[in-house]
Amino acid sequence: MALRDRYDWVVLGDHPAALLSGCLAAQQGYSVLYLSLAPSQQVFISRSGQVVDPETNFILGMGRRKGAYGLLGEALARMGGLADAESLLRTGDDVAPQVHTPESRFTLSFDESTLLHEIQREWGKPTAEKAAWTAALSTAEPVVSRWWKEFPFRLTQNPKQGMLKGASDGGRLQASIRDALITAGAARTQGAKSQGRQWLQSGARASGLASRTGRLDAQDVCAGARFAFLGSEDADPALVDLIHTLCLGRTAAAFKGGITAYRRHLLALAVRLGAYVMEDSPCRRIFVENERVMGVQMSHGGKMIGVSGAALGCSLDHAREFLSFSGKHREDMLKQAPKPSGWRFTLALTVNREAIPPGMGPRVVWQERGAPALEIEIADPVDYLSMGATGRLIFARTVLPFDQASLEPSRLRLVAARVFRQVTELLPFSEHHVTQLYPDFRDGSVEAFVEGYGFVGPQMIPDQMRCIDGPGLGCESGVEGLHVVSQESFPFLGSFGGVVAAFEAVSRFALRSGGPAERPFERLWDFMK
């Protein structure tokens, strides 16, 4: 396939949601080009031979729940990109995370009866009834499922009302979801099950749940659950947001080989749908004329390639460096990117199989009041194509401040030692089963830290390692036709936030590109019916 002079849609960067947007556009017959843009830190093999995965392998919206896929899984299935991936997916309780606190340890099972048994075992039946965790889930889950199933159709053009508001920005989207759940809680009938309404009230927080139940660690459990599903920290989350997260998390899946393998799968799907993937020539410049994106230039090509729309699969601040303006424009037209709340440090280990105790799930979150959360992910080396390995991979991740001091090798050595100590406390005697460790803090060398974390400043930390909090930017960058489709779009939705941005970005592009006079988006979502 020859490179064209013009494309309808260009994907800039490798965030999975941006790659998905290219698939959605290509599936509808638009011409699509993929270009790399930002420095990337995906799965890599250290000099010592240790597999290192800096990204959490937890994909919201891809799994199947009660016979139906989540929004992401349904879209991939309709595009023909899920059947060949089902053998690579883990779903259901196979990916349900475990939350450990100093007082409680239980699995956030996707089966309500099992989850209730877990809570009763740890907290006792009277406290479990006061917590009303499963009662709230039974009220909220139908609302959440229906809300997201209908989401693509809310992006359809109504000729009398204009474009219906689907998401637009993170604050509006978050408020819409909250309102739907609070309304459902208020409408619940009286009776034993009405206890769940305490989760669906405006202003209710995890600290209040701890007070009502008399379990002070209930707040830590809620914070750990939020971190397990979203990957961001909040010591006292709002219960209505948390219950939405728990419902959404039930459509989660894990990809064998991690998010890096998922990216490869999306790129392969895009090629099958007719997209052009440029592997050896990254984007050099993004041209904006009269406040609208007009084209891109590759590093190995002198001429501009015209584009009608673009998805930014990287930090908006990073993309800013590549923008070239001409004609009428405002200096402040580009939105301000959210400042990262931290970045993920990963300690990677290879251990003997005996190091993993019976009952240990694939993901564990250790949450202790006043301390950063610790995520432990356990994987089979075969999933990462390490065919000769016979043990288990452990990726232990924690969040560090997004500042220069956190990058100092001496600081990282202390962090690595602390993380290793916590891993051995959660997995007793595992220190005797370690066959490889990266970065190895025990020999006093700084080489391993420079190899994986030798960034000259926090601004050089790759997007995949950054933590973003808050409602987010939405999908609009401030430049017409240039869409934010990354973790900066709707971070309060975790990995699902980028998926939402991909849907809305392609919808807005379809509207601006023209279509049937009545409903120009309808053809875009025919495959979702």
N, C-alpha and C positions, 0 to 999 in steps of 0.2 A: 504494500500500500504506500503510495507516494504522499509526501507532505503537501498539504494544500496551502493556498495563499490566504484562506479565510476559514474560520470555524465558528459555529454557533456558540459553542460552550467550551471553555478551557478550564482545566483543573490545575491549580497551582499549589503544590505541596502534597504531602502524603497522609494527612489526617484521614482515617477510614471514612468519615462522613463525607469529606470532599470527594474521595474516590467513589463513594456511593452516588453522589449527585451526578457524576459523569455517567454512571450506569443508568440512572433514571432518565437523563437527557438522551442518551444513545438509544434506549429502549423505545423512545417516542420518535425516533428518526432524525434527531438533531445530529449534526456533525460535532464530534468531541475530540479534543486534544488534551493529553496529559503531559505536564511538565513538572519537574522537581523545582523547588524554590528555596526551602529552608534546610539548614543542617539537621540531620536526622540521627537519632540514637535508638536503633532497634536492637533485636537480638544480635549478640556478637559473641565470639569465642575469644577469651583472653589469651595472652601469650602462654599462660600455664595450661591452657586447654579447657578451662571452665566455661560452660555455657552461662551467659548472663542475659536475663530478660528484664529490662527496666520498666516494663508496662504490665499493669494488672490485666489478667486474662479473664475479663468479665464483661460480656456484651449484653446490654439490656435491650429487650425487644426482639431478640432472635429466636428464643426458645418457644416451645409449645406449652400451652396451659389449657387444660380442660378441652382438649381436642382442637384448639385453634392456635395459630402462631401469633406472636406479637406483631406489631406494625412492621418492624424491620424484617422479621422472618417471612411475613406474608408478601412483602414487596419483593424480596429475593426469590421466593418460590414462584411468583408470577413472572419474574424475568428469567426463570430457568437457571437461577444461580444457587439453589439450595439443595436440589436432589443430589448433585455430585459432591456436596459438602456434608451431608448428613452423617457420613461415616467419620467425619472429623469433629463432630460436635458432641459436647456433653451438655445435657440439659436436666431439668428437674432437680431432684435432691442430690444428683451427682455433682452439682455445682453449688448447692446450698451452703452458705458460709457458716462457720461456727464463731460465736462471740464468747470470749473468755474475759472475765474480770477477776479480781482477787477473791470474790465471793461466789460467783456464778459461772457456769459453763454449760451452754446448750447450743444446739444446732437450730438455725433459723429455717426449719423445714418448710417446704412449699405445700406440704400436706397439713391441713389445719388440725386434724386429730393428733398427728404426730407432734406438731408444734405445741399444742395444748398439753400433751403428755410431758414434753420437755420442760415447759414452764412450771407445771405442777410438781414435777420431780425436784426442781431446783428451789422453788419458792413456796411449795405447799399449795393445796387446793384453795383454801380461803383467800390467800394472796393472789393467786392466779385469777380468781373470780373478780377481785377488786381491780386487778390490772386490766381485765377485759380486752386483752390483746387480740385474741381470735375473734371475739364478738365484733370488734372494730373492723377487722379484716373482712368479715362476712358482709358487712354493710358497705365498705368502701370498694371492694374489688369489682363488683358489677359496674359501679359508677366509673371507675378508672378504665376498665376494659372498654366500656361503651364510648367514653370520652375520646380515647385514642383511636378506636376503630373509625370513628366519625371524623377524625381530624383532617384527613386529606380532602374530604368533601367540603369542609368549612373554608378551604382555600379556593373554592370555585367562584368564578365571577357571577354575580347577580346583576343583570343589565339595569335594574331599577335602583339598586342600592350601592353599586360599585363593588370593589373587592371586599369580601367578608374578612373580618379580622381573624386570622388564624393564630398568629403568634406575635409578629411584629417586633416585640422586644421582650426581654426576660421578665421584667416586672409585670407587664400585662398578662403574659402567659401564666406566670405563677399565681397571680390573683384569680384568674379564671378557673384554674384547677382547684384552688382553695375554696372558691365560692361554690363550686359544684359539690365538693365533699361536705362542706358545712351545711349546705341545703339538704343533702342526703341524711346527715346526722340529725338535723332538726325534724325531719319528716318521719323518723323511725318511730314505730309504735311502742307503746309502753309495755313493760314486762321485763323478764330476766335479761333478755338480749339487749335491752336499751342501755345497758351499762357502757356499751361501746361508743355511745355518743360523746363521752368525755374526751375521746381522741379527736372528735370532729367539731371542736369548738374553737372559735377565734381566740387566740391568746394562750391556749393551753400548751404547756411545755413539759418536757421530760422531768424537770424538777418537781412539777406539780404531781406527776404520776408517782414519783418517789415518795412524796409526802402522803398521798392517799393510800398507798400500799404499805407504807412503813418499811419499804426496802430501799435504803439509801443507794444501793448499787443499781437500782432500776434506771437511774439517770445515766450511769456508765454503760449499761446494756443498750440503751437507746442511742447513745453517742457511738458506741461500737457498731451497732446495726447500720447507722447512717454511713459510717466510714466504709463498712463492708460493701455496701451497694453503690455508693457514690464516689468513694475515694477521697473525700474531703472531710475536714474536721469541724465539728460544732459541739461544744461541751453540753449545750442545753437546747437541743433542736425542738422546733415547734412540732407538736404531735400530728397536726393535720398534714404537714409536709412529710413527716416520717411515715405515716400510714400510706400516703401516696407512693413513697419510695418503696415500701415493702411490697405493695401490690405490683408495682412496675417491675420490681426485682424478681417476681415469680415468672417472668418471661425471659429470664437471663439464660445465657449459654456461654460455654467456654470453648475455644477453638484449639484443637491440638496443634502445638507449635506456637501458641500465643497470638497476639495481635499482628505480629509480623507475618505469620502465615495467613491470617485473615486479609491483610493487605494484598498479598499475592493472589488470593482467591478473587478479590474484587477487581484487580487489574486483569486477571484472566477473563472474568465475566465481561468486563468492558470491551476487551478485544473481540470476544465472540459477538458482542452487540454492535461492533463496527467502529469502535473508538480507536484513535491512533495514540499509542504510548511512546513518547520520546524518552529513551532511557539514558542517553549519553550526552545530552545537551540541555542543561538546566535553563530556566528563565533568567534573562539578564535585565530586562526592563519591562515595565507595565505602562503603557501609554494611556493617558487620560486627556481627552479633549472636550472642552466646554462641559466639564463636570460629569462626563460619561466615559467609561472604559471603552477604548477603541481598538487596542491591539497589544501584542506582546512581541518581544524580541528575544531570541535564543542566544546563548553565549557563542555558539558556533555559526551563527547566521547573521548577516548584516541587515536584512530587510525586515520590515514589520509584518507580522502575521495578524490580519484583522480578526477581531472577535466581537461577538454581540453580547456575551455574558461570561462571567468568570466566577469560580468558587475558590476562595482562599482557604487552603487546608493548612494554615500556619498562623502564627501570631500576627495580629494586625500591625504591631510595631515593627516586626521583621519585614512585612510587605511594604511598609512605608518607605523603606530605603530604596525600593525598586521602582517607585512611582515617578513618572515623568509627566508634568502638566503642561498643557498649552491651551491657548484660547481663554475663554472666561472661566475663572475658578476662584474659589475662596480658600484662603490659607488654612482655615479651620474646618474645612468640609469633611475631612476624615474623622471619624469618631475616635475617642480616646480609648485605647485598649485597657482592659482591667489589669491592675497590677497583680502578679502572681502572689498567692498567699504563702507559697513555699515550694519546695521541690523534693522529689522522691530520691532517696538514697537506697540502693539495693545491695545487700550482701548476698552473694550467691554461693551455695554449697552443693557438693555432691556427697551423698552419704550412702552407707549400706542400707538395704531394705529393712534390716532389723531396727534401724533408728526410728522408724515411723510406728508408733504404738497402734494397736487395734482401735478402731473407732475414730481415728483422726481423719477429718475431712480434707478436701483439696485446698480449702482456704480457711485460715483462722485469723481472727482479729483479736489482739490483746489490747484491752482498753482499761486504763487505770487513771483515776482522777488526778488531774494536774500534770499528766505525762503524755507525750505524743503517742498516738496509736501505732501499733506494730502489726503489719500484715505479713502473714506467712503463707506462701503459695507452694504447693507440692505438685511436682509433675514427673512424668516418666521421661527419661532421656530420649527414648525412641520418638516421642512426639516432636523433639527438636532435631531429629535425624542423627542423633548420636548413637549410632547402631551398636557400637562396641561397648557402651556403658551398661552396667547391670544394676546399678543402685537407683537412687531417687535424687531428683533435683529439688532443692529448696531455695526459693527466692524470698528473702526477708527484707521488707521495705518499711521505711519510716520517713516522715516528712521533716525536712530541715528548713530553717528560715531562708528566705530568698535574699541573701546578702553575701557580701564578699567574705566575711568571717567564716561562713559555713563551708567555704571551698578550701580552706587551709588544710593541707595534708595532716597536720597534727590534730586538728579538730576532727577530721574524718576518721582518723585512727581511733580516737576515743569513741566516736559514734559506732564504728564497726565493732569494737570490743563490747560496747553496751548491747548492741543488737545480738551479737553472738551469745552473750550471757543470757539474754532473754529467751533466745531460741532453745538453749540447753535447759532452761527452767521449764519451758513448755513441753519439751521433748526430753525427758530424763535420760541420761546416759548417752545422748546423741553425740556428745563431744568425742566419745570413743569410736564412733563410726564415720567420722569425717574423713573422706579421701581427698577432697579438693576444697579450697576455700578462696574466694575472691571478693574484694581485695584482701589479701592475707596481711593482717595487721600484726601478726605474731613475730615476724622476722625483723621488724624495725625499719624496713625499706619503704621509700615513698614511691617507688616506680609503679606499683600496681595502682596507686591512687592517681598518679599522673596519667596513666594509661586510660583509665575509665572516667576520671573526674577532673582532669586537668584543664578546666575552663579558666580563662584569664579573668572572667568576671561573670556575675549572675546573668547578664544579658546574653551570654553565649550558651547558657544551659538550653539544651534542645527542648522543643515544645512537649515532646512525649514525657518528659520528666517534670514538667511544671504542674503545679496545683492551682486551679482557678476556683474562686468562690463567688457567691452572689448570684443575682438573677441573670446577668450577662448582657451582651450587646444585641442579641437577636441576630438576624441574618443580614441586616443591612450595614454596610461599611460607611455610608455617607457619600460614596461615589456611585452614581447610577450604574447598575449592571455589574458591580463588583460586590460579591456576597461573602459574608463571613460564615464559613462552614467548618467549625472547629470547636475545641473545648471552650472557646471564648463566647460562643453563641448563647447557650443556655446551660451554664455549668451546674445549676441546681438540679438538673436532670441526669448528671453523670454522663456516662457514655451515650445515653439516649439523646442527650441534648443536641449533639451534632447531627443525629438522624433527623430530628425535627427541623433543624436548620436546612438540611439537604432538601427535604420535601418542600419547605416554603420557598427556598431560593429558586428551585426549578419551576415552581408554580408561578412565581413573580416573573421569571424570564418568559414563560409561556404566555402570560398575559401581555407583556410588552411586545412580544413577537407577533401578536395577532393570532386569530383563529376564528372559529365560527362566531357569528355575531351574537348569538344568544349566550352560549356558555363556553368561552374559549379554553377553559381548563378541563372540560369534561373528558375529552379524548385522553388527557394525561392520566386520569385516574380510572379509566375504563377497566384496566387490568386489576384494580383493587376491588371491584364489585363481586 
